[in-house]
Amino acid sequence: MTQYLISFDSGWMVFPDEDLPDVERDTVAVAEEARAAGVWVYGGGLEDQRASIVGVDGVVTDGPFPETKEVIGGFVVLEVASREEALAWAAKLAVACRCSQEVRELLPDPSR
């Protein structure tokens, strides 16, 4: 089984405010379906305004930065048998979130 990161840019999730309850309901439904299917590893939304950069020298700089064009708005990690299965889950999430999803295979954990 391979783990996949499915994420979306915070700027991609654009819909009327009154649709938020439906988006939340639909997203939770997909997460519950993934849990029931045994493929859910972890997921969550990210706060846009609380980013920090920690340099190799340990210096902490608060962000986000105006030159940053893309900021991850949320993500899930699923463990599935194939890329095709990950893409199918991403399609369900795209419908629920009302935005496109990026799918990336995670490199294997060398300790596993």
Buried (B, 14 or more C-beta within 10 A) or exposed (E): EBBBBBBBBBEBBEEEEEEEEEBEEBBEEBBEBBEEEEBBBEBEBEEEEEBEEEEEEEEEEEEBEEEEEEBBBBBBBBBBEEEEBBBEBBEBBBEBBBBEBBBEEEEEEEEE
